[in-house]
Amino acid sequence: MNLSIVVRRAPVLIAVLSYFAFCVCTFGETSDLDGVANGLSGVLQRAQVQTVVIGDFPGIGDGVSLQGAFLADRLWFAVLQQEKGFRTLNRGALHRQLYAHELSNTSFEQAQVEAASALGAQVLITGRIERRANDLNIVITAVDVSTARDISQWTWVVPRTPSLDTLALQPIQARGPVYVLQQDGVSTPDCAYCPFPKYSEAARKNKIEGTVVVEAMIDPSGRATKVWEVRGLPDGLTQRAIEVVRQWHFKAAQNADGRAVTVMVPVDVTFRLM
């Protein structure tokens, strides 16, 4: 039941991605996130890519909101499940590079490519969110960092909800008010009081074990004021995880001045049968 922060080391050398030199492949619309992640994994394996990082997803304009960070986290954890022959770098490391200074003379897209390059990532996975009447149409793009050229694209469709729409109204910006993972040197919250989640009867009967990943907005008091599913488990365990994280108490995140701040981060809740 620790904060789900996956720290990866980037290699020093960046290989040339000659496999990508001749085409951009675009795939059909799907609501299956695991299908998108599997497709990405296949492309990366065939190209013998070693390091990849998931960037934040801007909307129609050039800025990015908490919605774009949350949806990128969902893709991050889906891709982590599909890793075969490559490593997915920590998104917090990208945030440290990307939001370290105000974007002025460059686009957000170019800034992400430059940040990915500084991390030693060969491929940047990014997305652009289009808001439609009932859903969000997200064009996922794999970008060759060395050339900034698009490699492949997928379209992921996510149903709109009031909660997701609210996140879209909160841009990521310097000095908050809500920070994302490791932005501006903000620390990661630690669990201070985190009781075990309770099993549902169905999950116990079916002997379901594993980890639910949620996204939590943790305020300066150390409480999770909002919780969203990132990657769930069946038989009611996802809802049990959301309920227990709302009861947890964290040591709040702090900025460089030692002041407690609000942060939105992935949190994992593990279920194990005794």
C-alpha positions in Angstrom: 0.0 0.0 0.0 2.7 2.5 -1.0 2.6 5.3 -3.3 3.0 3.9 -6.8 6.1 5.7 -7.9 8.1 3.6 -10.4 11.6 4.9 -10.6 13.6 3.9 -13.7 17.2 4.6 -14.8 17.6 5.9 -18.3 20.5 4.6 -20.4 23.3 7.0 -21.3 23.2 6.3 -25.0 20.3 6.8 -27.4 20.1 4.4 -30.3 19.0 5.5 -33.8 15.5 4.4 -34.6 15.9 3.5 -38.2 12.8 1.2 -38.1 10.6 4.3 -37.9 12.1 6.2 -40.9 9.6 5.2 -43.5 6.0 5.3 -42.2 3.5 6.6 -39.6 0.8 3.9 -38.9 -2.6 5.1 -37.7 -4.9 2.7 -36.0 -8.7 2.8 -35.4 -10.7 4.3 -32.6 -11.0 2.1 -29.5 -12.1 2.4 -25.9 -9.8 -0.5 -24.9 -6.9 1.1 -23.0 -5.1 -2.3 -22.7 -5.5 -2.7 -26.5 -3.7 0.7 -27.1 -1.0 -0.3 -24.6 -0.5 -3.7 -26.3 -0.3 -2.0 -29.7 2.3 0.5 -28.4 4.3 -2.4 -26.9 4.3 -4.3 -30.2 5.6 -1.3 -32.1 8.3 -0.6 -29.5 9.4 -4.2 -29.4 9.7 -4.5 -33.2 11.8 -1.3 -33.3 14.0 -2.6 -30.4 13.3 0.5 -28.4 14.9 0.5 -25.0 13.4 3.5 -23.2 10.1 5.2 -23.5 8.3 7.9 -21.4 4.6 8.9 -21.3 4.1 12.7 -21.6 1.1 14.8 -20.4 -1.8 15.2 -22.8 -2.7 18.7 -23.9 -6.2 19.7 -25.1 -7.0 21.5 -28.3 -4.8 24.5 -27.3 -1.2 24.2 -26.3 -1.7 24.0 -22.5 -2.2 20.9 -20.4 -4.7 20.4 -17.5 -4.9 18.0 -14.6 -7.2 16.0 -16.9 -4.3 15.5 -19.3 -2.0 14.4 -16.5 -4.5 12.0 -15.1 -5.3 10.3 -18.5 -1.5 10.1 -19.2 -1.1 8.3 -15.8 -3.8 5.8 -16.9 -1.9 5.0 -20.1 1.4 4.9 -18.1 0.2 2.1 -15.9 -1.3 0.2 -18.8 2.0 0.3 -20.7 3.9 -0.8 -17.6 1.8 -4.0 -17.7 2.9 -4.6 -21.3 6.7 -4.0 -21.0 8.7 -6.5 -23.0 12.2 -5.6 -24.0 11.9 -1.9 -23.1 11.6 0.3 -20.0 9.0 2.9 -19.2 10.6 5.8 -17.4 9.1 7.6 -14.4 6.7 10.3 -15.4 7.7 12.3 -12.4 11.2 12.6 -13.9 9.6 14.0 -17.0 7.6 16.5 -14.9 10.8 17.7 -13.2 12.3 18.5 -16.6 9.2 19.8 -18.3 7.9 22.2 -15.6 11.2 23.4 -14.3 10.8 26.7 -16.1 8.1 28.7 -17.8 7.4 27.7 -21.4 8.0 30.8 -23.4 9.7 30.5 -26.8 8.7 26.9 -27.5 5.4 24.9 -27.8 4.4 22.4 -25.2 4.8 19.6 -27.7 8.4 20.6 -28.4 9.1 21.2 -24.7 8.0 17.6 -24.0 10.3 16.2 -26.7 13.2 18.2 -25.3 12.4 17.0 -21.7 12.2 13.3 -22.9 15.5 13.7 -24.7 17.1 15.0 -21.5 15.9 11.9 -19.7 17.5 9.6 -22.3 14.1 8.4 -23.6 14.1 7.2 -27.2 10.4 7.5 -27.7 7.9 9.9 -26.2 4.2 8.8 -26.0 1.9 11.7 -25.9 -1.7 12.5 -26.7 -4.1 15.3 -27.7 -7.6 15.5 -26.1 -10.6 16.4 -28.2 -13.7 17.1 -26.2 -16.9 15.7 -27.8 -20.5 15.6 -26.6 -20.3 12.4 -24.7 -16.7 11.4 -24.7 -13.1 12.4 -25.0 -11.3 11.5 -28.2 -7.6 11.1 -27.4 -5.1 10.7 -30.3 -2.2 8.8 -28.8 1.1 9.4 -30.7 4.5 7.7 -30.4 7.2 10.2 -31.2 10.8 9.5 -32.2 12.7 11.8 -29.8 15.8 12.0 -31.9 13.9 13.4 -34.9 10.6 14.6 -33.3 8.8 12.7 -36.0 5.6 10.8 -35.4 5.9 7.0 -35.4 2.5 5.5 -34.9 -0.9 6.7 -33.7 -3.9 5.2 -31.9 -7.2 6.8 -30.9 -8.5 6.1 -27.4 -12.1 7.1 -26.5 -12.9 7.8 -22.8 -16.5 8.5 -21.6 -16.9 12.0 -20.2 -17.9 12.4 -16.6 -18.4 15.5 -14.4 -15.3 14.6 -12.5 -13.1 14.4 -15.6 -14.7 17.7 -16.9 -13.7 19.4 -13.6 -10.1 18.3 -14.0 -10.1 19.9 -17.5 -10.7 23.3 -15.9 -7.6 23.1 -13.8 -4.4 23.9 -15.8 -1.1 22.7 -14.7 0.9 25.8 -13.8 4.0 26.9 -11.8 3.3 27.3 -8.1 0.1 25.3 -8.0 -2.5 25.4 -6.8 -2.5 21.6 -7.6 0.8 20.0 -8.4 1.4 16.8 -10.4 4.0 14.1 -9.6 7.4 15.6 -8.7 6.5 19.0 -10.4 8.7 21.9 -9.3 10.5 19.7 -6.8 7.4 19.0 -4.8 7.8 15.9 -2.6 5.7 12.8 -2.8 3.2 12.3 0.1 4.0 9.4 2.5 1.4 7.2 4.2 1.1 8.1 7.9 -2.0 6.1 8.7 -3.1 3.6 6.0 -5.3 0.7 7.2 -5.7 -2.4 5.1 -8.6 -2.4 2.6 -11.4 -4.9 3.2 -12.1 -7.7 0.8 -15.5 -8.0 -0.9 -17.1 -11.4 -0.4 -17.0 -12.1 -4.2 -13.3 -11.3 -4.4 -12.5 -13.5 -1.4 -14.6 -16.4 -2.9 -12.9 -16.0 -6.3 -9.4 -15.7 -4.6 -8.7 -12.4 -6.4 -5.3 -10.8 -5.5 -3.4 -7.9 -7.0 -3.0 -4.1 -6.9 -5.5 -1.4 -7.6 -4.0 1.9 -8.8 -5.9 5.1 -8.1 -5.2 8.7 -8.6 -5.6 10.8 -5.4 -5.7 14.5 -4.9 -4.1 14.9 -1.5 -4.5 18.3 0.2 -2.2 20.1 2.7 -3.8 18.3 5.6 -2.8 15.0 4.2 -6.3 13.8 3.2 -7.3 12.4 -0.2 -10.1 14.8 -1.1 -10.7 13.1 -4.5 -9.9 9.7 -5.8 -10.2 8.2 -9.3 -9.6 4.7 -10.7 -6.4 4.3 -12.8 -6.2 0.5 -13.0 -8.7 -1.7 -11.2 -9.5 -5.2 -10.1 -12.8 -7.2 -10.4 -15.4 -8.2 -7.9 -15.7 -4.8 -6.2 -12.1 -4.4 -5.2 -11.6 -1.2 -7.1 -14.4 0.4 -5.1 -13.0 -0.9 -1.9 -9.6 0.6 -2.8 -11.2 4.0 -3.5 -13.1 3.9 -0.2 -10.0 3.0 1.9 -7.8 5.7 0.3 -10.3 8.3 1.3 -9.8 7.1 4.9 -6.0 7.2 4.8 -3.9 10.0 6.3 -0.8 11.0 4.5 2.2 13.1 5.4 1.4 16.0 3.0 3.6 16.9 0.0 5.9 19.9 0.5 7.3 22.4 -1.9 11.0 23.6 -1.9 10.1 26.1 0.9 8.8 23.3 3.2 5.2 24.4 2.8 2.5 21.8 2.6 0.7 21.8 -0.8 -2.0 20.0 -2.7 -0.7 17.3 -5.1 -2.3 14.7 -7.5 -0.4 11.4 -7.6 -0.9 7.7 -8.3 -1.4 5.6 -5.2 -1.5 1.8 -5.2 -3.6 -0.4 -2.9 -2.6 -4.1 -2.7 -5.0 -7.0 -1.9 -3.5 -10.2 -0.6 -5.4 -13.1 0.8 -4.1 -14.3 4.2 
